[in-house]
């Protein structure tokens, strides 16, 4: 096994010899890196080398590789805009304790997506199609120390799902609201902020809340005495929003691990269905949110808002957010789609293209239709 570090160095040198792969914005996927690592391990005579997602993450960290996936937004980030915002934000941030600085964001989750349907969902925008019935929207909020995470807020399409009718919603480990497209709408978001304001007022706290400037986050007419809101500049959230630096990814890894284990258990026990109902999925989401460690959250805030002069977010090593590939993953892949070569982390990232809110034009159109009625 002493040859393994040499293999890793060989792998790194191989990428350095072909810089055009990244210079021309051609993505180098995790699957490609893992396949190359397997080739090198064979050529070096390394035995029992298991190239799982956990190895991939550790390889990234050792070699200070911020990401092996090129997203659409990251290419649009203006370094000058990021630097200017961070400089101004540092002055604001210094007025608050770390435990009083929060970040809030939304993400979509396909709560019953198994490998046999992966290709159908990959990159989908979910514009109210049949596929949208298989998803839920989740709102996450945490402070910078990871010592305080807000109760998970889940948004579904239906006002009263049958599985919730007999449940006392006050004792559920999450908050549930509905919206026709399972989106975050401005009215619901305002209600959520008012609830957050009341909580801070009751605790006699004054806090800083950061968020992106999507159409649902319009708070210009909202009075929040205990909550100061700071928006991120457009097209920069992929760099300076803490939840985007690995917290959401960690939450999804925990959730998908639970989904994979439940599905495999159902297949092995020959159950008629291996799918979760909405209540089961939401309980798993709440448990997954609680499973994200405070250290992971703290690392992601530090990565998003570096305080060391001259360093950008990419200069810091990745936070420990990615879980090792569940043992059940390979078994489930074989049982549902033997021809699929999807890795667990690629599976987790399938719902990254989900829209979280409607465009301002769509919201305005809806308002006009209601007025006409």
VENCORZI-V816757 format. One record per helix or strand. SS is the DSSP state (alpha for helix, beta for strand). FROM is the first residue (numbers start at 1). TO is the last residue. If there is no record, write none. Layout:
# VENCORZI-V816757
ss: {SS SS}
from: {FROM FROM}
to: {TO TO}
This chain:
# VENCORZI-V816757
ss: {alpha alpha alpha alpha alpha alpha alpha beta alpha alpha beta beta beta alpha alpha beta alpha beta alpha beta alpha alpha alpha alpha alpha alpha alpha alpha alpha}
from: {3 20 30 53 74 79 98 101 115 130 135 149 152 162 169 174 186 207 215 227 237 242 247 278 294 313 327 344 360}
to: {16 23 43 62 76 93 100 110 121 134 143 149 156 164 171 178 202 211 217 231 240 245 268 291 304 315 336 353 372}
